Amino acid sequence: MTRYNSKIGWGLATIIALVIIGTSIALVLDGIWSGFIISVLVFGFVAHMFATTYYTVNGGDLNIRSGFIYNKTIAIHGITEIAESNNPLSAPATSLDRLEIRFNKGGSVLISPKEKDKFIAHLRTINPSLNVIRK
């Protein structure tokens, strides 16, 4: 089993942190402590997601994991295409430097492995017919 950690996009992380911190400060200044507690919990949740997003290749399977929210296994032989993407849609990816994995009949998922080239090469050793689209 090989694990690939998700690349952390510091720009994305900074924007999220600034929004949460700004909201938290406003809530404290207004004395809305329940809202502040919720902001702290949201910050903890986001930090947990950033720390626990990774991808593993185990035999012929790709497992995509993001915290306790997202856990999906895809058969690597079912992957038809990998395309570089900067799509900002919600995904098990902690950077906007992403790969779109297309599989089976119309399924797709956005991920952001730190070592994209190594990750793609590994998948191609298992599924040589993979089509890779670079920007």
C-alpha positions as CSV (number, residue, x, y, z in Angstrom):
1,M,0.0,0.0,0.0
2,T,1.3,3.4,-1.0
3,R,0.0,6.6,0.6
4,Y,-0.1,10.0,-1.1
5,N,-0.8,13.0,1.1
6,S,-2.9,15.8,-0.2
7,K,-1.1,18.9,-1.2
8,I,-2.0,21.8,1.1
9,G,-2.8,25.0,-0.9
10,W,-1.7,27.7,1.5
11,G,-3.7,30.3,-0.3
12,L,-6.9,28.3,0.1
13,A,-6.1,27.5,3.8
14,T,-5.3,31.2,4.4
15,I,-8.7,32.4,3.0
16,I,-10.6,29.8,5.0
17,A,-8.7,30.7,8.2
18,L,-9.2,34.5,7.7
19,V,-12.9,34.0,7.2
20,I,-13.2,31.9,10.3
21,I,-11.0,34.2,12.4
22,G,-12.7,37.3,11.2
23,T,-16.1,35.9,12.0
24,S,-14.8,34.7,15.4
25,I,-13.5,38.2,16.3
26,A,-16.8,39.8,15.3
27,L,-18.7,37.3,17.4
28,V,-16.5,37.9,20.5
29,L,-16.8,41.7,20.1
30,D,-20.6,41.4,19.9
31,G,-20.6,39.0,22.9
32,I,-22.1,36.2,20.9
33,W,-20.3,33.4,22.7
34,S,-22.3,30.5,21.3
35,G,-21.4,31.7,17.8
36,F,-17.8,31.9,18.8
37,I,-17.9,28.3,20.0
38,I,-19.4,27.2,16.8
39,S,-16.6,29.1,14.9
40,V,-14.0,27.3,16.9
41,L,-15.6,24.0,16.2
42,V,-15.8,24.8,12.5
43,F,-12.1,25.7,12.5
44,G,-11.3,22.4,14.3
45,F,-13.3,20.5,11.7
46,V,-11.6,22.2,8.8
47,A,-8.1,21.7,10.3
48,H,-9.0,18.0,10.8
49,M,-10.0,17.7,7.2
50,F,-6.8,19.3,6.0
51,A,-4.7,16.9,8.2
52,T,-6.5,13.7,7.3
53,T,-7.0,14.0,3.5
54,Y,-4.9,11.5,1.6
55,Y,-5.0,8.9,-1.1
56,T,-3.8,5.3,-1.0
57,V,-3.1,2.8,-3.8
58,N,-3.5,-0.7,-2.6
59,G,-3.3,-3.4,-5.2
60,G,-5.8,-2.4,-7.9
61,D,-7.7,0.0,-5.8
62,L,-7.5,3.8,-5.2
63,N,-8.9,4.8,-1.8
64,I,-9.7,8.5,-1.3
65,R,-10.0,9.6,2.3
66,S,-10.9,13.0,3.7
67,G,-11.5,13.0,7.5
68,F,-14.5,11.1,8.6
69,I,-16.7,12.6,5.9
70,Y,-15.3,11.1,2.6
71,N,-14.1,7.6,2.1
72,K,-14.3,6.2,-1.4
73,T,-12.6,3.3,-3.2
74,I,-12.3,3.2,-6.9
75,A,-11.0,0.3,-9.0
76,I,-7.9,1.6,-10.8
77,H,-8.8,-0.4,-13.9
78,G,-12.1,1.5,-14.0
79,I,-10.4,4.9,-14.2
80,T,-10.6,6.2,-17.8
81,E,-9.0,9.6,-17.5
82,I,-6.9,11.9,-15.2
83,A,-7.1,15.6,-16.1
84,E,-5.3,18.5,-14.4
85,S,-7.8,21.0,-12.9
86,N,-8.2,24.1,-10.8
87,N,-11.9,23.5,-10.3
88,P,-12.9,25.1,-6.9
89,L,-15.8,22.8,-6.3
90,S,-16.0,21.1,-2.9
91,A,-13.8,18.0,-3.0
92,P,-11.5,15.7,-1.0
93,A,-8.7,18.1,-2.0
94,T,-6.8,20.7,0.1
95,S,-5.4,22.6,-2.8
96,L,-6.7,24.1,-6.0
97,D,-3.9,22.3,-7.8
98,R,-6.0,19.3,-8.6
99,L,-6.5,16.2,-10.6
100,E,-9.9,15.2,-11.9
101,I,-10.2,11.4,-11.8
102,R,-12.9,10.1,-14.2
103,F,-14.0,6.6,-13.8
104,N,-16.6,4.0,-14.9
105,K,-19.6,5.6,-16.6
106,G,-19.5,9.3,-15.9
107,G,-18.2,9.3,-12.3
108,S,-15.5,11.8,-11.3
109,V,-13.8,13.1,-8.2
110,L,-11.3,16.0,-7.7
111,I,-8.2,15.3,-5.6
112,S,-4.9,17.1,-4.9
113,P,-2.0,14.7,-4.4
114,K,1.2,16.5,-3.3
115,E,3.3,14.3,-5.7
116,K,1.1,14.5,-8.8
117,D,3.6,13.0,-11.3
118,K,4.5,10.1,-9.0
119,F,0.9,9.5,-8.3
120,I,-0.1,9.4,-12.0
121,A,2.9,7.2,-12.9
122,H,1.9,4.7,-10.1
123,L,-1.7,4.5,-11.4
124,R,-0.4,4.0,-15.0
125,T,1.7,1.0,-13.9
126,I,-1.6,-0.6,-12.9
127,N,-3.7,0.8,-15.7
128,P,-1.5,1.6,-18.7
129,S,-4.6,2.6,-20.8
130,L,-5.2,5.7,-18.6
131,N,-5.6,8.9,-20.6
132,V,-3.8,11.8,-18.9
133,I,-4.6,15.3,-19.9
134,R,-2.1,18.0,-18.9
135,K,-2.7,21.7,-18.9
